[in-house]
Amino acid sequence: MTFKLWSQLNKTAQAQLKPDFGFRPWNTLARDEKYKIWKYLAIHFFDKSSKSRDGYEFFGDHREKGNRHERILIAIHTLNDAYKARSYAKRFLEDSDSDSACEDFFEIFIEQDENVVFELLSLYAKAAIVKGNWDYLGRKENEADIDYKRRLEEWNFVPFENFAKDLNEVFGQFGINLYLTRSGFIPRQDQKITRDLYEPVLKVFSHSRWKEVDQLLADAFTEYRKNTKEGFSHSVTNGVAAVQAFLQILVNGKTGNGDISKLIPQAQAKGLVPADSFTKEIFTRIEAVLMRERQETGVAHPKKEYATETNARLVLNLCMVFFQHCIGELR
């Protein structure tokens, strides 16, 4: 017999204990809500209440403390260096030490506009992706170069994945409308769509072979988040371009040549993507919709009208459906 919590037996209690905020922007949160989010995520940053002669206390073992400290410094330094006219980290600009970086990081998180907050979090998350630490990952006996490289690439993402998992769980409970993936922040979808469709695809595309596809998708999500008619149109264009780049790499080994309509049958003929009758029909329909949306609302051709959020979301979801159906062949 499995013991059940009261909330598992009583839907009213569940709704009260864990309210559904829907999808809401960061800027709509009250200050105390942002502070709660900070406290839940502070294990990845530092203890705001722990300042001593030695500065702020970071969480984790010796290596984790050092890594988290370094990410804070990188994020704050890069934010100031990239946006000099704004100089969001003013303390760090005056006195570039650890305490100044921590104080600016916290103040930006709590007080600044969501665009600045998510740029800061993006910089921190990017710094959590380890690069080239070959010494830290032992090579298995007789392990092939390609297998070791693949395993190393996955290992490099472990710190990022730990951060993203916690951040997304907390953001989900507070109804924040963004979700952190290996390609950056994307619009939050239904949990099942994100877990079963977006995450597996973006995980595959985080590897070096698909760098150009990953960048186009990241640009598509960035444009979508601008929440403007121009941004939605650019999102459509980049989403379709990602499908085209994927097929070009798959068929030709590099980007540059081939339209989607010609590349799909070539990839199927080579056994690079599924070629059963159902898949052929689905690919034909997806390709038709993507071409229509790019023609009518994208920026690559003279458009009939600007894309709406609905158009852009449709294109992004169709792109992910296409990629997800091919994912078995990508591994």
ZICOR-V155438 format. One record per residue. RES is the residue in one letter. D_FIRST is the distance of its C-alpha to the first C-alpha in Angstrom with 1 decimal. Layout:
BEGIN
res=<RES & RES>
d_first=<D_FIRST & D_FIRST>
END
This chain:
BEGIN
res=<M & T & F & K & L & W & S & Q & L & N & K & T & A & Q & A & Q & L & K & P & D & F & G & F & R & P & W & N & T & L & A & R & D & E & K & Y & K & I & W & K & Y & L & A & I & H & F & F & D & K & S & S & K & S & R & D & G & Y & E & F & F & G & D & H & R & E & K & G & N & R & H & E & R & I & L & I & A & I & H & T & L & N & D & A & Y & K & A & R & S & Y & A & K & R & F & L & E & D & S & D & S & D & S & A & C & E & D & F & F & E & I & F & I & E & Q & D & E & N & V & V & F & E & L & L & S & L & Y & A & K & A & A & I & V & K & G & N & W & D & Y & L & G & R & K & E & N & E & A & D & I & D & Y & K & R & R & L & E & E & W & N & F & V & P & F & E & N & F & A & K & D & L & N & E & V & F & G & Q & F & G & I & N & L & Y & L & T & R & S & G & F & I & P & R & Q & D & Q & K & I & T & R & D & L & Y & E & P & V & L & K & V & F & S & H & S & R & W & K & E & V & D & Q & L & L & A & D & A & F & T & E & Y & R & K & N & T & K & E & G & F & S & H & S & V & T & N & G & V & A & A & V & Q & A & F & L & Q & I & L & V & N & G & K & T & G & N & G & D & I & S & K & L & I & P & Q & A & Q & A & K & G & L & V & P & A & D & S & F & T & K & E & I & F & T & R & I & E & A & V & L & M & R & E & R & Q & E & T & G & V & A & H & P & K & K & E & Y & A & T & E & T & N & A & R & L & V & L & N & L & C & M & V & F & F & Q & H & C & I & G & E & L & R>
d_first=<0.0 & 3.8 & 6.5 & 9.4 & 12.9 & 15.5 & 17.3 & 14.6 & 14.7 & 18.5 & 20.9 & 23.8 & 22.2 & 21.6 & 25.2 & 26.5 & 24.7 & 25.5 & 28.7 & 30.0 & 33.6 & 34.4 & 36.8 & 39.3 & 42.1 & 42.2 & 45.3 & 43.6 & 41.3 & 42.4 & 43.5 & 40.6 & 38.1 & 39.9 & 39.8 & 36.0 & 35.8 & 38.2 & 36.1 & 32.9 & 35.1 & 37.4 & 35.7 & 37.6 & 40.8 & 41.8 & 41.3 & 43.7 & 43.8 & 44.7 & 48.3 & 50.5 & 53.7 & 52.0 & 50.7 & 47.1 & 44.2 & 42.2 & 38.6 & 37.4 & 39.1 & 42.9 & 42.9 & 40.5 & 42.5 & 45.7 & 44.3 & 43.0 & 46.4 & 48.2 & 46.3 & 47.2 & 50.9 & 51.0 & 49.5 & 51.9 & 54.9 & 54.3 & 53.8 & 57.2 & 59.0 & 57.9 & 58.7 & 61.7 & 63.1 & 59.9 & 59.1 & 55.7 & 55.2 & 58.3 & 57.7 & 57.2 & 60.4 & 62.3 & 60.6 & 58.6 & 56.4 & 52.7 & 52.5 & 54.3 & 52.0 & 48.9 & 50.4 & 51.4 & 48.1 & 46.3 & 49.0 & 48.9 & 45.1 & 45.3 & 48.7 & 49.9 & 49.7 & 46.7 & 49.1 & 49.9 & 46.4 & 45.1 & 48.1 & 47.4 & 43.7 & 44.9 & 47.3 & 44.7 & 42.2 & 45.1 & 46.0 & 42.5 & 43.1 & 44.6 & 47.7 & 49.1 & 47.5 & 48.1 & 48.3 & 44.7 & 43.2 & 44.1 & 45.3 & 43.7 & 46.1 & 48.0 & 46.1 & 48.1 & 49.5 & 47.8 & 44.4 & 44.9 & 46.2 & 43.2 & 40.8 & 43.0 & 42.9 & 39.1 & 39.1 & 41.6 & 39.2 & 36.4 & 37.6 & 38.1 & 34.6 & 33.0 & 35.2 & 34.7 & 30.9 & 30.9 & 33.7 & 32.2 & 28.9 & 30.9 & 33.4 & 30.7 & 29.3 & 32.9 & 33.9 & 36.6 & 38.1 & 38.6 & 36.4 & 37.6 & 38.0 & 40.2 & 42.9 & 42.8 & 41.4 & 40.7 & 40.0 & 36.3 & 35.0 & 31.7 & 29.1 & 28.5 & 32.2 & 32.7 & 30.0 & 30.7 & 34.4 & 36.2 & 34.5 & 34.8 & 38.4 & 39.5 & 38.0 & 40.1 & 43.2 & 43.0 & 44.6 & 48.3 & 49.2 & 48.1 & 49.7 & 51.9 & 49.1 & 46.9 & 49.8 & 50.5 & 46.9 & 47.0 & 50.2 & 48.7 & 45.9 & 48.4 & 50.7 & 47.9 & 46.9 & 50.5 & 49.8 & 53.4 & 54.9 & 56.6 & 53.4 & 51.5 & 54.4 & 54.4 & 50.7 & 51.3 & 54.1 & 52.2 & 49.1 & 51.3 & 53.2 & 50.0 & 49.4 & 53.0 & 52.9 & 49.8 & 51.5 & 54.8 & 53.2 & 51.2 & 54.4 & 57.2 & 55.6 & 56.7 & 57.1 & 60.4 & 61.0 & 59.6 & 58.3 & 54.8 & 56.1 & 57.8 & 55.2 & 52.2 & 54.0 & 55.3 & 51.8 & 50.5 & 53.5 & 52.8 & 49.1 & 48.2 & 46.0 & 44.4 & 47.1 & 45.4 & 46.8 & 43.9 & 44.2 & 48.0 & 47.7 & 45.2 & 47.3 & 50.4 & 48.9 & 47.5 & 50.9 & 52.7 & 50.7 & 51.1 & 54.8 & 55.2 & 53.5 & 55.4 & 58.7 & 58.1 & 56.4 & 56.5 & 59.3 & 60.4 & 62.5 & 64.3 & 61.5 & 61.7 & 59.6 & 57.3 & 53.6 & 51.1 & 47.7 & 46.4 & 48.8 & 47.8 & 44.1 & 44.6 & 46.6 & 44.1 & 41.2 & 43.3 & 44.4 & 40.8 & 39.9 & 42.9 & 42.1 & 38.4 & 39.5 & 41.8 & 39.4 & 38.8 & 42.5 & 42.8 & 40.6>
END
